[in-house]
């Protein structure tokens, strides 16, 4: 009988372990960019984190207004400009 020496190299077989989100993200529906902000907020943000979400959203909107006005729609830009002028 021949004694086969076990190799220390990993097997060429693909690992069966998958990341826990690989299938979930693959099967998740795409975000609907046409959804209302209320619907998005209610579907993605739990009641306990609404204040954090709204605060971060306000900071992001301010960042866009200060640095990337071309990314804002004309309506948003007009409202933000009016609010900015009222704050002066």
C-alpha positions as CSV (number, residue, x, y, z in Angstrom):
1,X,0.0,0.0,0.0
2,X,1.2,3.5,-0.8
3,X,1.1,6.1,1.8
4,X,-0.2,9.4,0.4
5,X,1.3,12.5,2.0
6,X,-1.3,15.1,2.6
7,X,-0.5,18.4,1.0
8,X,-0.4,21.6,3.0
9,X,-1.7,23.5,0.0
10,X,-5.4,24.4,0.0
11,X,-7.7,22.4,-2.1
12,X,-8.6,23.6,-5.6
13,X,-12.2,23.3,-4.7
14,X,-14.1,26.5,-4.3
15,X,-14.9,27.3,-0.7
16,X,-18.6,26.8,0.1
17,X,-18.7,29.6,2.6
18,X,-20.5,32.6,1.3
19,X,-20.7,36.0,2.8
20,X,-23.9,36.4,4.7
21,X,-25.1,39.3,2.5
22,X,-24.0,37.9,-0.9
23,X,-27.4,36.3,-1.7
24,X,-29.4,38.9,0.2
25,X,-28.0,41.8,-1.8
26,X,-28.2,39.9,-5.1
27,X,-31.9,39.2,-4.4
28,X,-32.8,42.6,-3.0
29,X,-34.9,44.9,-5.2
30,X,-33.3,47.9,-6.6
31,X,-34.0,51.2,-4.8
32,X,-36.9,53.1,-6.4
33,X,-35.5,56.6,-7.1
34,X,-39.1,57.8,-7.8
35,X,-40.4,57.0,-4.3
36,X,-41.4,59.8,-2.1
37,X,-39.1,60.8,0.7
38,X,-41.7,59.8,3.3
39,X,-42.0,56.3,1.8
40,X,-38.2,55.9,1.7
41,X,-37.8,57.2,5.2
42,X,-40.4,54.8,6.6
43,X,-39.1,51.8,4.8
44,X,-35.4,52.2,5.6
45,X,-35.2,54.1,8.9
46,X,-36.4,52.7,12.2
47,X,-38.4,54.9,14.6
48,X,-35.4,55.1,16.9
49,X,-33.1,56.6,14.3
50,X,-35.3,59.1,12.6
51,X,-33.6,62.1,14.3
52,X,-30.1,60.9,13.3
53,X,-31.4,60.2,9.7
54,X,-33.0,63.7,9.4
55,X,-29.9,65.4,10.8
56,X,-27.5,63.6,8.4
57,X,-29.9,64.3,5.5
58,X,-29.9,68.0,6.4
59,X,-26.1,68.0,6.6
60,X,-25.8,66.2,3.3
61,X,-28.2,68.7,1.7
62,X,-26.2,71.6,3.1
63,X,-23.0,70.0,1.8
64,X,-24.5,69.7,-1.7
65,X,-25.8,73.3,-1.6
66,X,-22.3,74.6,-0.5
67,X,-20.2,72.5,-2.8
68,X,-22.1,70.9,-5.6
69,X,-25.2,73.0,-6.5
70,X,-25.3,71.4,-9.9
71,X,-26.4,68.2,-8.3
72,X,-29.5,69.8,-6.9
73,X,-32.8,70.2,-8.9
74,X,-33.8,73.7,-9.8
75,X,-36.7,73.5,-7.3
76,X,-34.5,72.4,-4.4
77,X,-31.8,74.9,-5.3
78,X,-34.4,77.8,-5.3
79,X,-35.9,76.8,-1.9
80,X,-32.4,76.4,-0.4
81,X,-31.3,79.7,-1.7
82,X,-34.4,81.4,-0.4
83,X,-33.9,79.8,3.1
84,X,-30.2,80.8,3.0
85,X,-31.1,84.4,2.2
86,X,-33.7,84.5,5.1
87,X,-31.0,83.2,7.5
88,X,-28.6,86.1,6.7
